[in-house]
Amino acid sequence: MNTQTFIIPKSVASKDDLVVIPKVIYNEFLQWKKFTEKRLAEEKDIDEAIRIYKQEKKTGKLKLLKSLTDLD
């Protein structure tokens, strides 16, 4: 895959250098970014669940169930 990158100087771009890439590559990047953000959110949720588990285990709030009928 032969890709070319052109950089437009700040005098043309309003705030920062502007990089021009083919739309296919940009769309792939957006998919990767979306996947990565979703994955990071899931990891944060898991980390929070582990933190809560450890805290409740330490304070003795967790019950040990021998069967599902003990859920009452």
URCORBEL-V942409 format. One record per residue. N is the residue number from 0. PHI is phi in whole degrees, 0 to 359 (NA if undefined). PSI is psi as a letter, one per 20 degrees, with the letter a starting at -180 (none if undefined). OMEGA is omega in degrees with one decimal (* if undefined). Layout:
n/phi/psi/omega
N/PHI/PSI/OMEGA
N/PHI/PSI/OMEGA
//
This chain:
n/phi/psi/omega
0/NA/o/-178.4
1/259/o/179.1
2/243/q/177.3
3/242/q/178.9
4/238/p/177.5
5/242/p/178.8
6/250/p/179.3
7/264/p/-175.4
8/297/r/-178.8
9/300/h/179.8
10/296/h/178.3
11/264/g/178.6
12/280/q/-173.7
13/285/g/-173.9
14/245/h/-173.7
15/208/r/176.1
16/299/q/-178.3
17/246/p/-178.9
18/254/p/-179.2
19/254/p/178.3
20/227/r/177.4
21/299/q/-176.4
22/298/h/179.4
23/299/g/179.6
24/293/h/178.6
25/297/g/178.4
26/296/h/175.9
27/298/g/177.8
28/297/g/179.5
29/297/h/177.3
30/296/g/178.3
31/299/g/-179.6
32/298/g/179.4
33/298/g/178.6
34/298/g/-178.2
35/295/g/179.5
36/296/g/178.4
37/296/g/180.0
38/297/g/178.7
39/296/h/178.2
40/296/g/178.0
41/297/g/179.1
42/295/h/177.6
43/296/g/177.9
44/298/g/179.6
45/294/g/178.1
46/300/g/179.2
47/294/g/178.9
48/297/g/178.2
49/295/g/178.9
50/298/g/179.5
51/296/g/178.8
52/302/g/-178.7
53/297/h/179.9
54/295/g/-179.0
55/290/h/176.6
56/295/g/-178.5
57/294/h/-178.9
58/273/i/176.7
59/80/k/-179.2
60/277/i/-177.7
61/274/q/176.7
62/253/q/174.6
63/260/o/-178.4
64/263/p/175.9
65/266/h/175.4
66/205/r/-178.8
67/290/i/178.1
68/289/i/178.0
69/281/i/-177.3
70/289/i/-178.7
71/300/none/*
//
